[in-house]
């Protein structure tokens, strides 16, 4: 007790000696005076970043392609060179002069077959401008496709393409977010390239010939969007211009026997020279109206109406020489000449109307209707010389009417169970007429009739489990095409389950059975798919993640067809069973502050055309500084076919680069 008293006295003496001297009292300053004399804090930081985002550049190197380079380019088509892999950045103007913010995204510029860039510029409620540009390299030259003589060891695709397609979309909105928003838009789609196509003579013999193609389409449109409390209306006017050309040239002095080596009247058939060209030019104008309204709390309606009037002209010329058979005349000709001019007009009307009614608390009724009416009237003036000049005047009409009506009822039976039922009725007719009547198919009439039953259920017994099933079954009495859906059943089931707080599972299964028993078709088509996916994001190991998926599918197709040379019936049978696996593991390496990921995909199919495809991948990235990351990636592409081994390929692709973040 005595010790505690001494300690308390000593502590008080030390505190008194350390305390500062008393401060003289100062008169209180009013809060308003302090606020007036203290500078206000600026809402904009003194060193605001006007530019934020990242850019990723690198170099890709590819080993020599083992096997078929044509098949590799048709499937993968990735090359070597310096690349802009990706970039996303925003530019902000603190003073809000011409713009508030500019957002830019760009991906895969360099030697990649598909490149994109997007730009978005905004200034408050004054305007918004968006631009999208895509550059697509389209290459297709599979040796086994359209190859008429695979048994001879000659591998030549008679349908191949090596072209570039450019697509651009540009939109400008005035007063975005307001009640009245005028807008202007322009779309451009163009393509040019080379390839191989088939030239068919009067005897139906085919010759593989080189060609060059080009086309472009421009779409101009403008309109206004009106947004009120219970009404949304869009009125739009627009038009298109279209142009396409193709040129084929075979120099004199050749002797191509084509797809057949047989003779006619004891003489061989061959092509020695060819000049073939056509040009198509067209334009159209359209009017469009779109309406969405909620006149009552229990009713939503929407509709759309589009009318367009298109017209085009075609010019075609052909000069060829060689030895050709004219079966109808039982003679041989050494030259042919065709000149053709034609024109067509195509009025097109499309309308849709849909509504959602909620007559009771737990019941929703959805009704939809659409119609599409296409009518085409054309005429042509042709001059045919083989060997005599014969003028021909043709007139043709095409009328196609398509209609669809659907009713669906949704019932929320409980808070965990929703049931859906409905039906769809599809009907239409089509007529094709060519005058004067000639050949086998100058007058055609088709009808479309189908009744489809719909059903579905969604069950959520808990927050961790969700189940869904959908059923669609149809009975038809007519279709336009032999391979269209006729009498079919379509089933799909989905499951989402959170097994653990860190593990999510999903499963998906679908089945389609289609049958067309009509004479001449005898078409049967079945496809089944099952997929299972898992995602693991452990909380205790935040630097680790895993996701994987497995899918199995089977396909069966059987249809009758006529052999062109003999017009006798045959059956085309195709089977396929596919197993595919995808997995990716990502982890952080704390000792190097690096991130590594590895995985890939594999596919194995058996059946009519057994195929294997492997694409493993590994990637590592590590920081070089506060804003710079270094990364490296390896990919392998391996493709193989049992019956078409000449299309196998394999290659390695290495990419290394830097990522700068600001």
PEFEN-V995105 format. One record per residue. RES is the residue in one small letter. PSI is psi in whole degrees, 0 to 359 (none if undefined). NEAR is the number of other C-alpha atoms within 12 Angstrom. Layout:
# PEFEN-V995105
RES;PSI;NEAR  RES;PSI;NEAR
This chain:
# PEFEN-V995105
x;316;7  x;320;8  x;320;9  x;322;10  x;316;11  x;318;12  x;320;13  x;318;14  x;316;14  x;319;14  x;320;14  x;320;14  x;318;13  x;320;12  x;322;12  x;323;13  x;327;11  x;344;10  x;140;11  x;158;8  x;152;8  x;143;7  x;133;7  x;145;6  x;139;6  x;140;6  x;139;6  x;136;9  x;130;11  x;144;10  x;324;10  x;324;10  x;321;11  x;317;12  x;325;12  x;328;11  x;344;11  x;127;10  x;138;9  x;142;10  x;133;9  x;133;9  x;340;9  x;125;14  x;148;10  x;326;10  x;58;10  x;138;15  x;110;16  x;346;22  x;124;21  x;151;21  x;202;24  x;163;27  x;139;30  x;116;34  x;151;30  x;181;30  x;133;28  x;134;30  x;135;26  x;136;26  x;165;21  x;137;18  x;120;28  x;126;23  x;221;22  x;114;30  x;326;28  x;318;30  x;321;35  x;315;32  x;329;32  x;332;27  x;313;26  x;295;32  x;35;29  x;137;36  x;188;30  x;156;25  x;177;23  x;137;23  x;147;29  x;101;30  x;314;32  x;156;29  x;135;31  x;120;28  x;160;27  x;139;27  x;125;26  x;134;25  x;106;22  x;333;20  x;355;13  x;54;17  x;278;13  x;336;17  x;162;23  x;314;24  x;144;27  x;125;29  x;133;30  x;134;30  x;134;30  x;142;31  x;137;28  x;57;30  x;127;32  x;245;26  x;19;26  x;152;28  x;347;29  x;116;27  x;144;30  x;153;30  x;140;30  x;136;28  x;133;28  x;123;29  x;130;30  x;148;31  x;94;26  x;228;22  x;18;19  x;309;24  x;165;26  x;128;31  x;131;32  x;140;28  x;133;28  x;133;28  x;132;29  x;138;30  x;115;28  x;125;28  x;113;32  x;111;27  x;128;30  x;114;30  x;61;32  x;120;31  x;331;31  x;350;30  x;130;22  x;40;24  x;109;28  x;345;25  x;58;21  x;333;18  x;339;12  x;354;11  x;359;14  x;121;16  x;105;25  x;117;31  x;127;30  x;5;31  x;96;28  x;155;33  x;142;29  x;92;30  x;168;27  x;132;27  x;133;28  x;128;30  x;128;29  x;139;29  x;131;28  x;124;30  x;139;31  x;120;28  x;141;30  x;135;27  x;54;23  x;143;25  x;356;20  x;181;20  x;329;20  x;120;23  x;98;28  x;154;29  x;156;30  x;147;27  x;148;30  x;132;27  x;140;29  x;129;29  x;119;30  x;155;29  x;150;30  x;149;27  x;192;27  x;169;27  x;197;30  x;134;34  x;174;29  x;132;27  x;128;35  x;127;26  x;186;35  x;340;32  x;9;29  x;16;20  x;143;31  x;141;28  x;132;40  x;119;34  x;149;34  x;151;28  x;161;31  x;140;26  x;155;31  x;149;29  x;157;28  x;145;28  x;132;28  x;133;27  x;122;28  x;131;28  x;154;29  x;154;29  x;196;27  x;140;28  x;130;29  x;119;27  x;110;23  x;185;19  x;317;14  x;15;19  x;135;22  x;124;27  x;136;29  x;128;30  x;130;27  x;141;30  x;142;27  x;176;29  x;161;27  x;154;29  x;142;28  x;142;30  x;138;28  x;142;27  x;150;28  x;137;30  x;134;28  x;133;30  x;128;29  x;119;28  x;147;20  x;153;16  x;353;14  x;167;20  x;75;20  x;120;28  x;354;27  x;209;33  x;351;32  x;145;23  x;5;19  x;165;17  x;164;19  x;124;21  x;35;16  x;4;12  x;142;18  x;153;23  x;137;34  x;165;38  x;128;39  x;332;27  x;155;29  x;135;36  x;114;29  x;133;34  x;145;29  x;155;28  x;135;26  x;131;28  x;133;26  x;164;28  x;159;28  x;159;28  x;145;28  x;159;29  x;139;28  x;138;29  x;134;28  x;132;29  x;135;29  x;130;27  x;155;26  x;78;21  x;332;18  x;162;16  x;340;15  x;7;20  x;129;22  x;135;27  x;153;30  x;153;30  x;162;28  x;142;28  x;131;28  x;129;29  x;131;27  x;151;28  x;108;26  x;153;29  x;148;29  x;162;29  x;149;27  x;134;28  x;129;27  x;139;30  x;146;28  x;131;31  x;121;31  x;155;36  x;156;33  x;221;32  x;109;34  x;148;39  x;138;33  x;97;23  x;322;16  x;330;11  x;356;13  x;53;13  x;167;20  x;142;28  x;152;30  x;351;27  x;155;29  x;149;34  x;133;30  x;135;31  x;131;28  x;136;29  x;133;28  x;161;30  x;151;29  x;152;28  x;142;26  x;89;29  x;139;29  x;125;30  x;131;28  x;135;30  x;141;29  x;150;29  x;130;27  x;157;27  x;152;29  x;123;29  x;141;27  x;75;23  x;330;18  x;169;15  x;320;15  x;16;20  x;134;22  x;137;27  x;125;30  x;129;30  x;136;29  x;149;30  x;143;28  x;152;28  x;144;28  x;118;28  x;120;27  x;124;29  x;130;30  x;127;29  x;126;29  x;162;29  x;154;27  x;155;27  x;112;23  x;149;25  x;118;26  x;129;24  x;109;24  x;75;29  x;354;23  x;146;14  x;124;15  x;112;17  x;150;18  x;131;22  x;125;22  x;146;25  x;139;25  x;151;28  x;145;29  x;124;29  x;126;29  x;123;31  x;126;29  x;134;31  x;149;29  x;135;29  x;136;28  x;139;29  x;131;27  x;140;29  x;127;29  x;128;30  x;118;27  x;87;24  x;317;18  x;181;17  x;346;15  x;349;19  x;128;22  x;133;27  x;139;30  x;141;30  x;150;29  x;184;28  x;159;28  x;135;29  x;125;30  x;130;32  x;157;29  x;175;29  x;155;26  x;141;29  x;138;25  x;124;26  x;132;27  x;129;24  x;139;20  x;155;17  x;129;17  x;153;14  x;195;10  x;324;9  x;81;14  x;340;19  x;122;20  x;143;20  x;130;22  x;148;24  x;153;24  x;121;29  x;125;29  x;136;30  x;125;28  x;129;31  x;139;28  x;142;28  x;152;29  x;160;30  x;141;29  x;124;29  x;123;27  x;85;24  x;337;18  x;172;15  x;343;15  x;346;20  x;134;22  x;131;27  x;141;29  x;140;30  x;142;29  x;142;29  x;137;27  x;125;29  x;140;31  x;151;29  x;127;26  x;155;30  x;3;25  x;141;28  x;163;29  x;323;28  x;150;18  x;331;27  x;8;26  x;161;23  x;127;34  x;262;35  x;106;33  x;159;30  x;132;29  x;125;30  x;140;30  x;137;29  x;139;28  x;147;28  x;135;29  x;126;27  x;130;27  x;94;22  x;315;20  x;166;16  x;338;16  x;0;22  x;124;22  x;134;27  x;147;29  x;142;30  x;146;30  x;131;29  x;138;28  x;153;27  x;136;28  x;128;30  x;119;27  x;137;33  x;132;31  x;101;32  x;2;25  x;147;20  x;137;12  x;341;18  x;297;27  x;53;25  x;130;31  x;131;31  x;127;34  x;137;31  x;137;29  x;137;28  x;138;28  x;139;27  x;144;27  x;130;28  x;147;29  x;143;29  x;127;29  x;118;29  x;82;24  x;136;19  x;328;13  x;334;11  x;78;16  x;342;16  x;10;21  x;142;24  x;154;28  x;138;26  x;138;29  x;158;29  x;144;29  x;137;27  x;139;29  x;137;29  x;149;29  x;143;29  x;138;27  x;130;27  x;134;27  x;122;24  x;147;28  x;149;25  x;168;21  x;130;15  x;122;12  x;322;12  x;327;13  x;348;9  x;24;10  x;155;12  x;143;17  x;170;17  x;133;18  x;112;20  x;132;21  x;132;23  x;148;23  x;133;25  x;123;27  x;135;30  x;128;28  x;145;30  x;134;29  x;135;29  x;148;28  x;128;27  x;131;27  x;141;30  x;150;26  x;142;21  x;100;19  x;329;15  x;336;8  x;3;14  x;35;18  x;159;22  x;134;27  x;142;28  x;146;28  x;151;27  x;221;28  x;196;28  x;155;28  x;144;29  x;135;29  x;123;29  x;146;28  x;162;25  x;221;23  x;323;21  x;79;22  x;134;24  x;145;28  x;145;31  x;128;30  x;137;28  x;75;29  x;156;27  x;147;28  x;140;29  x;142;29  x;141;29  x;145;28  x;146;27  x;140;22  x;346;18  x;196;14  x;328;12  x;355;18  x;133;20  x;141;27  x;137;29  x;156;30  x;144;30  x;144;29  x;135;28  x;147;29  x;136;30  x;120;36  x;124;32  x;134;35  x;144;30  x;135;26  x;314;19  x;347;18  x;63;27  x;339;23  x;356;25  x;3;33  x;148;33  x;160;34  x;142;30  x;160;32  x;142;29  x;123;31  x;136;28  x;133;34  x;144;31  x;189;31  x;145;31  x;120;29  x;127;26  x;135;24  x;none;21
